[in-house]
Amino acid sequence: MTSHDTGASDTAASDTAASDTDATGADATGADKDTAAERLSPLHDAHVDAGASFTDFAGWQMPVRYSSDLAEHHAVRTAAGLFDLSHMGEIFVVGPEAAAALDYALAGKLSAIAVDQAKYSLLLSRSGGIVDDLVVYRTGDDRYMVVANASNRDIVAEELRDRTAPFDAEVFDESDEIALIAVQGPAAISVLAAVREFAVEGGPLDGDGFAERLDTLKYYWSFPATFDQHPVLVARTGYTGEDGFELYVSPDIARIVWDALLEAGSEQGLVPAGLASRDTLRLEAGMPLYGHELDLGTFPAQAGLGRVVNLAKETDFVGRAASEVGPDATAPVLVGLMGHGKRAARAGYPVFATDRVTDADETVGVVTSGALSPTIGVPIAMAYVAPSFARPGTELHVDVRGTRLGFTVTDLPFYSRKKN
């Protein structure tokens, strides 16, 4: 989400002490499966059994936490966390002209990626705004899987159908036939390798070849595998800032895979993790979230994603003309903010140039996401501010419930993992 090491992700907004998700403070430990308005993950019963608290997101009942936001966050940073992302959308574009169709439909050059490779991209409006941020996998010569945010699944599928209509390609929304499980954290690779039911597709069933394939898999690449001879797509992607993998499996075996991972990771510190910790993890990693940092009114360049828009493509694409013009020079830009105390800035809080209230007082920006960082121990936030206030080191002030608190403009990300 993105998003993305961004890519595929979407928690919603809330002014809570834990995170900017609306998945905080939910008091449900289950949901009525007969309620038409609610959609349940194929792993819902596993979450209920684990004592999860739930929240509604985009019509889905999803786990917000199992124990505590902090414990789950720290587990991902130090060991591993297990996430249910089955609410995400998986939309396939298939056909002889699938590559050309996606080159036209999206901002990136998808025809340039190899089979088994993934790429972060953007679906732009004709006016250059962001309809959604996506991760696209090339799963065959003429077959691509587009992973969309849950709240945008329908519009992404509709836009892809419309944009690919002139091409020899078809669009299939297979979201309901796919469950998505993520293992994130420094122990992710050892947890997966310990599950003996995994094997490389077409390889030996003893699991040794699978462990070796995991170890050599590059970031933003994938490979076809099996779990007890059932197909699984294994991708080295994620939305936490840590090393990790995302597993695309049939809903029929999702619970079996989930339980096998929990058992294999029990001695390695693996814990199930909810949307609240996922949000603080992605915030520390400086990863934008659709609906907060990204929306239809935002140009990619404003969000630091100008590089995702490939203006060097030889062919036209939706949003190209607007992207070539770009945003106005005075348009706000996304920055990181680091606070000096313990009170967090939240989405929607105004940003000021000074801590003094004057007659000519005007905001210079607005916070889009914020939390007290569990890893760094200080308040962090992302905000859109006027370009003249975007230089790192600039001192700004955020109105936190009537009190203007000092924050310093900081380069993103706030946190980067140590790589071997």
C-alpha positions as CSV (number, residue, x, y, z in Angstrom):
1,M,0.0,0.0,0.0
2,T,1.6,2.3,-0.6
3,S,2.1,4.0,-0.1
4,H,4.6,2.3,-0.5
5,D,7.5,0.1,0.6
6,T,4.3,1.8,0.6
7,G,1.9,0.2,-1.5
8,A,-0.9,-1.7,-0.3
9,S,-2.4,-0.1,2.9
10,D,-5.2,1.8,4.4
11,T,-6.1,2.6,8.0
12,A,-8.5,5.4,8.6
13,A,-8.4,8.6,10.6
14,S,-9.1,9.2,14.2
15,D,-7.8,11.5,16.9
16,T,-6.8,9.0,19.4
17,A,-3.8,8.5,21.7
18,A,-2.7,5.4,19.9
19,S,-2.7,6.2,16.2
20,D,-4.3,7.9,13.3
21,T,-6.5,4.9,12.5
22,D,-10.2,4.8,13.1
23,A,-9.3,1.4,14.4
24,T,-8.8,2.5,18.0
25,G,-11.0,2.2,20.9
26,A,-13.3,-0.3,19.3
27,D,-15.0,-2.4,21.8
28,A,-16.3,-5.3,19.7
29,T,-14.8,-8.7,20.1
30,G,-16.8,-10.2,17.3
31,A,-19.3,-9.3,14.6
32,D,-22.6,-10.5,13.4
33,K,-21.9,-12.5,10.3
34,D,-25.5,-11.9,9.1
35,T,-25.1,-8.1,9.0
36,A,-25.2,-7.2,5.3
37,A,-23.3,-3.9,5.8
38,E,-20.3,-5.6,7.3
39,R,-17.6,-7.7,5.5
40,L,-15.6,-10.2,7.5
41,S,-12.1,-11.4,6.7
42,P,-11.7,-15.1,6.1
43,L,-9.5,-14.9,9.2
44,H,-12.3,-13.3,11.4
45,D,-12.8,-16.3,13.6
46,A,-9.0,-16.5,14.3
47,H,-9.1,-12.8,15.4
48,V,-12.1,-13.5,17.7
49,D,-10.3,-16.5,19.2
50,A,-7.3,-14.3,19.9
51,G,-9.4,-11.7,21.7
52,A,-9.0,-9.0,19.1
53,S,-10.8,-5.7,19.3
54,F,-12.4,-4.7,16.0
55,T,-13.1,-1.6,14.0
56,D,-15.1,-0.9,10.9
57,F,-13.0,0.1,8.0
58,A,-14.5,0.5,4.5
59,G,-17.3,-1.8,5.5
60,W,-14.9,-4.4,6.9
61,Q,-14.6,-5.6,10.5
62,M,-10.9,-5.7,11.0
63,P,-8.7,-6.2,14.1
64,V,-7.4,-3.0,15.5
65,R,-5.3,-4.7,18.3
66,Y,-5.0,-8.0,20.2
67,S,-3.0,-7.0,23.3
68,S,-1.7,-3.4,23.1
69,D,-0.7,-1.1,20.3
70,L,2.7,-0.6,21.9
71,A,3.4,-4.3,22.4
72,E,2.5,-5.1,18.8
73,H,4.5,-2.2,17.4
74,H,7.6,-3.2,19.3
75,A,7.2,-6.8,18.3
76,V,7.4,-5.8,14.6
77,R,10.5,-3.6,15.2
78,T,12.3,-6.3,17.3
79,A,10.9,-9.7,16.2
80,A,7.9,-10.1,13.9
81,G,4.2,-9.2,13.6
82,L,1.4,-11.1,11.7
83,F,-1.1,-8.9,9.9
84,D,-4.4,-9.7,8.2
85,L,-4.7,-7.5,5.1
86,S,-7.5,-9.4,3.5
87,H,-9.5,-6.2,3.1
88,M,-7.2,-5.1,0.3
89,G,-8.3,-5.3,-3.3
90,E,-6.7,-7.6,-5.9
91,I,-7.6,-6.7,-9.5
92,F,-6.1,-8.6,-12.4
93,V,-5.3,-7.1,-15.9
94,V,-4.8,-10.0,-18.3
95,G,-4.3,-10.2,-22.1
96,P,-1.8,-9.6,-24.9
97,E,-1.9,-5.9,-24.4
98,A,-2.1,-5.9,-20.6
99,A,1.3,-4.2,-20.3
100,A,0.4,-1.4,-22.8
101,A,-3.0,-1.0,-21.1
102,L,-1.4,-0.4,-17.7
103,D,1.2,1.9,-19.1
104,Y,-1.7,4.1,-20.2
105,A,-3.8,3.6,-17.1
106,L,-1.1,4.2,-14.5
107,A,1.6,6.8,-13.9
108,G,4.5,4.3,-14.0
109,K,5.9,2.1,-16.8
110,L,4.6,-1.3,-15.9
111,S,5.7,-2.8,-19.2
112,A,9.3,-2.4,-17.9
113,I,9.0,-4.8,-14.9
114,A,9.9,-8.4,-15.2
115,V,7.7,-11.4,-14.4
116,D,7.6,-11.9,-10.7
117,Q,8.6,-8.2,-10.1
118,A,6.5,-5.7,-8.3
119,K,6.2,-1.9,-8.6
120,Y,4.7,0.9,-6.6
121,S,2.5,3.1,-8.8
122,L,-0.3,5.6,-8.9
123,L,-3.7,5.8,-10.5
124,L,-4.1,9.5,-11.4
125,S,-7.1,11.5,-12.3
126,R,-7.1,13.4,-15.6
127,S,-6.4,16.5,-13.5
128,G,-3.3,14.9,-12.0
129,G,-4.7,14.1,-8.5
130,I,-4.2,10.7,-6.9
131,V,-7.2,8.3,-7.2
132,D,-5.2,5.6,-5.4
133,D,-1.7,4.4,-4.7
134,L,-1.1,0.8,-5.7
135,V,1.4,-2.1,-5.8
136,V,1.4,-3.9,-9.2
137,Y,2.8,-7.4,-9.6
138,R,3.6,-9.0,-12.9
139,T,2.6,-12.6,-12.4
140,G,3.0,-13.6,-16.0
141,D,4.0,-12.3,-19.4
142,D,0.5,-11.0,-20.0
143,R,-0.9,-11.0,-16.5
144,Y,-0.7,-8.3,-13.8
145,M,-2.1,-8.1,-10.3
146,V,-3.0,-4.6,-9.1
147,V,-3.3,-4.3,-5.3
148,A,-5.6,-1.4,-4.3
149,N,-6.6,0.1,-1.0
150,A,-9.8,-1.4,0.4
151,S,-11.7,1.8,0.3
152,N,-10.8,2.4,-3.3
153,R,-11.2,-1.2,-4.6
154,D,-14.4,-0.5,-6.6
155,I,-13.3,2.8,-8.2
156,V,-9.9,1.3,-9.1
157,A,-11.6,-1.7,-10.8
158,E,-14.0,0.7,-12.6
159,E,-11.2,3.0,-13.7
160,L,-9.1,0.1,-15.0
161,R,-11.9,-1.3,-17.0
162,D,-12.6,2.1,-18.5
163,R,-8.9,2.9,-19.3
164,T,-8.0,-0.6,-20.7
165,A,-11.1,-0.8,-22.9
166,P,-9.3,0.2,-26.1
167,F,-6.7,-2.5,-25.5
168,D,-6.7,-6.3,-25.9
169,A,-6.9,-6.9,-22.2
170,E,-9.5,-7.8,-19.6
171,V,-9.9,-6.7,-16.0
172,F,-11.0,-9.2,-13.3
173,D,-11.7,-8.2,-9.7
174,E,-10.6,-11.3,-7.7
175,S,-10.5,-9.6,-4.3
176,D,-13.0,-12.0,-2.8
177,E,-11.0,-15.0,-3.9
178,I,-7.8,-13.9,-2.2
179,A,-6.8,-13.5,1.4
180,L,-3.6,-11.5,2.2
181,I,-1.4,-12.2,5.2
182,A,1.7,-10.2,6.0
183,V,4.7,-11.2,8.2
184,Q,6.8,-8.2,9.0
185,G,9.9,-7.7,11.1
186,P,13.5,-8.8,11.5
187,A,12.5,-12.4,12.3
188,A,10.0,-12.6,9.3
189,I,12.3,-14.7,7.1
190,S,13.1,-17.2,9.9
191,V,9.4,-17.5,10.8
192,L,8.4,-18.3,7.2
193,A,11.3,-20.7,6.8
194,A,10.2,-22.7,9.9
195,V,6.8,-23.5,8.3
196,R,7.5,-26.9,6.7
197,E,4.3,-26.9,4.6
198,F,5.7,-24.1,2.4
199,A,7.5,-25.1,-0.8
200,V,8.6,-23.4,-4.0
201,E,6.1,-24.1,-6.7
202,G,7.3,-27.1,-8.7
203,G,10.2,-27.7,-6.2
204,P,10.8,-30.2,-3.5
205,L,8.3,-30.5,-0.7
206,D,10.8,-30.6,2.2
207,G,10.9,-26.8,2.6
208,D,14.6,-26.4,2.2
209,G,14.3,-24.9,-1.3
210,F,11.7,-22.5,0.0
211,A,13.9,-21.2,2.8
212,E,16.7,-20.6,0.2
213,R,14.3,-18.8,-2.1
214,L,13.2,-16.5,0.7
215,D,16.8,-15.6,1.5
216,T,17.6,-14.7,-2.1
217,L,14.4,-12.9,-2.9
218,K,14.9,-9.2,-3.6
219,Y,12.8,-6.4,-2.3
220,Y,9.7,-5.8,-4.4
221,W,10.0,-9.2,-6.0
222,S,7.8,-12.3,-5.6
223,F,7.7,-16.0,-6.5
224,P,5.0,-18.7,-6.8
225,A,5.0,-21.1,-3.9
226,T,2.7,-23.7,-2.3
227,F,1.4,-24.4,1.2
228,D,0.6,-28.0,1.6
229,Q,0.4,-28.0,-2.3
230,H,-2.1,-25.1,-2.4
231,P,-0.9,-22.1,-4.5
232,V,0.6,-19.1,-2.6
233,L,2.2,-16.0,-4.0
234,V,5.1,-14.9,-1.8
235,A,6.2,-11.2,-2.1
236,R,8.9,-9.4,-0.3
237,T,6.9,-6.2,0.3
238,G,5.3,-4.4,3.2
239,Y,4.2,-1.3,4.9
240,T,6.0,-1.1,8.2
241,G,9.6,-0.1,7.3
242,E,10.8,-3.5,8.3
243,D,11.9,-6.5,6.2
244,G,8.9,-8.7,5.5
245,F,6.7,-10.7,3.3
246,E,3.1,-10.7,2.0
247,L,1.3,-14.0,1.2
248,Y,-1.6,-14.1,-1.2
249,V,-3.5,-17.3,-0.5
250,S,-7.0,-18.8,-1.0
251,P,-9.5,-17.9,1.7
252,D,-10.1,-21.6,2.1
253,I,-6.6,-22.1,3.6
254,A,-6.0,-18.7,5.2
255,R,-6.8,-19.9,8.7
256,I,-4.5,-22.9,8.4
257,V,-1.7,-20.7,7.1
258,W,-2.3,-18.1,9.8
259,D,-2.2,-20.8,12.6
260,A,0.9,-22.4,11.1
261,L,2.8,-19.1,11.1
262,L,1.7,-18.3,14.7
263,E,2.9,-21.7,15.8
264,A,6.2,-21.5,13.9
265,G,6.9,-18.0,15.2
266,S,5.9,-18.5,18.8
267,E,9.4,-19.0,20.0
268,Q,10.7,-16.1,17.8
269,G,8.6,-13.4,19.2
270,L,5.9,-13.3,16.5
271,V,2.6,-11.8,17.6
272,P,-0.6,-11.0,15.7
273,A,-0.8,-7.3,15.1
274,G,-3.7,-5.0,14.3
275,L,-4.3,-1.8,12.3
276,A,-3.3,0.5,15.1
277,S,0.3,-0.7,15.2
278,R,0.4,-0.9,11.5
279,D,-0.4,2.8,11.4
280,T,2.3,3.9,13.8
281,L,4.8,1.7,12.0
282,R,4.1,3.2,8.6
283,L,4.1,6.7,10.1
284,E,7.6,6.2,11.6
285,A,8.7,4.9,8.2
286,G,7.3,8.0,6.5
287,M,4.9,6.1,4.3
288,P,1.9,8.1,3.0
289,L,-1.6,6.9,3.6
290,Y,-4.4,7.3,1.2
291,G,-7.1,9.6,2.7
292,H,-4.4,11.4,4.8
293,E,-1.4,12.2,2.8
294,L,-2.8,11.3,-0.6
295,D,-6.1,12.2,-2.2
296,L,-7.7,13.5,-5.4
297,G,-6.7,17.0,-4.6
298,T,-3.0,16.2,-4.2
299,F,-0.4,16.0,-7.0
300,P,2.3,13.3,-6.5
301,A,5.0,15.9,-6.4
302,Q,3.4,17.6,-3.4
303,A,3.7,14.2,-1.5
304,G,7.3,13.6,-2.5
305,L,6.1,11.0,-5.1
306,G,7.0,12.9,-8.2
307,R,9.5,10.1,-9.1
308,V,6.6,7.7,-9.4
309,V,5.2,9.6,-12.3
310,N,7.2,8.5,-15.4
311,L,7.1,11.4,-17.7
312,A,9.8,9.7,-19.8
313,K,7.3,7.1,-21.0
314,E,7.0,7.2,-24.8
315,T,3.3,6.7,-24.6
316,D,0.5,8.8,-23.2
317,F,-1.1,8.0,-19.8
318,V,-4.1,9.3,-17.9
319,G,-3.0,12.5,-16.0
320,R,0.1,13.1,-18.1
321,A,-0.8,16.6,-19.3
322,A,-1.6,17.8,-15.8
323,S,1.5,16.1,-14.4
324,E,3.7,17.9,-16.9
325,V,2.3,21.2,-15.6
326,G,2.5,20.1,-12.0
327,P,1.2,21.9,-8.9
328,D,1.3,25.6,-8.4
329,A,4.6,26.8,-6.9
330,T,2.8,27.9,-3.7
331,A,1.0,24.5,-3.3
332,P,1.7,22.9,0.1
333,V,4.3,20.1,0.3
334,L,4.5,17.1,2.6
335,V,7.0,17.3,5.5
336,G,7.9,15.4,8.6
337,L,7.5,17.1,12.0
338,M,9.2,16.0,15.2
339,G,7.9,17.4,18.5
340,H,9.8,18.3,21.7
341,G,7.5,17.0,24.4
342,K,5.1,14.1,24.7
343,R,1.8,15.4,23.3
344,A,1.1,14.2,19.8
345,A,-0.2,16.2,16.9
346,R,-3.2,14.5,15.2
347,A,-4.7,14.6,11.7
348,G,-6.4,17.9,11.1
349,Y,-4.5,19.9,13.6
350,P,-3.4,23.3,12.2
351,V,0.2,24.3,11.9
352,F,1.4,27.8,12.6
353,A,4.7,29.7,12.1
354,T,4.7,31.1,15.6
355,D,3.5,30.2,19.1
356,R,2.0,33.7,19.4
357,V,-1.6,34.5,18.5
358,T,-1.9,37.7,16.5
359,D,-4.5,39.6,14.6
360,A,-2.9,38.5,11.4
361,D,-2.5,34.9,12.5
362,E,-2.8,32.4,9.7
363,T,-2.1,28.7,9.4
364,V,0.9,27.6,7.3
365,G,-0.2,24.0,7.1
366,V,-2.2,21.1,8.5
367,V,-1.2,17.8,10.1
368,T,-2.2,14.7,8.1
369,S,-1.0,12.0,10.4
370,G,0.5,12.0,13.9
371,A,1.4,9.9,16.9
372,L,3.7,9.6,19.8
373,S,6.4,7.4,18.2
374,P,6.8,4.1,20.1
375,T,10.3,3.6,18.7
376,I,11.7,7.1,18.9
377,G,9.8,8.2,22.0
378,V,8.8,11.7,20.8
379,P,5.8,13.0,18.9
380,I,6.1,12.7,15.1
381,A,3.7,13.8,12.4
382,M,3.4,14.4,8.7
383,A,1.9,17.6,7.5
384,Y,1.4,19.7,4.4
385,V,2.9,23.1,4.8
386,A,3.6,26.1,2.6
387,P,6.9,25.6,0.6
388,S,8.5,28.5,2.4
389,F,8.2,26.6,5.7
390,A,9.3,23.2,4.4
391,R,13.0,23.4,4.9
392,P,14.4,20.9,7.4
393,G,15.2,22.5,10.7
394,T,12.4,25.1,10.4
395,E,10.6,25.6,13.7
396,L,6.8,25.4,13.5
397,H,4.0,25.1,16.0
398,V,1.0,22.8,16.0
399,D,-2.2,23.7,17.9
400,V,-2.7,20.7,20.1
401,R,-6.2,21.2,21.6
402,G,-5.7,24.9,22.2
403,T,-2.0,24.9,23.0
404,R,0.7,25.6,20.4
405,L,3.5,23.1,20.8
406,G,6.8,23.3,19.1
407,F,7.7,21.0,16.2
408,T,10.8,20.9,13.9
409,V,10.6,20.1,10.2
410,T,12.4,16.9,9.7
411,D,13.4,14.8,6.7
412,L,11.4,11.6,6.2
413,P,11.5,8.9,7.2
414,F,11.7,9.2,10.9
415,Y,12.9,5.6,11.2
416,S,15.0,3.4,9.0
417,R,15.8,-0.2,9.8
418,K,19.4,-1.3,9.9
419,K,20.1,-3.4,6.8
420,N,22.5,-6.3,6.8
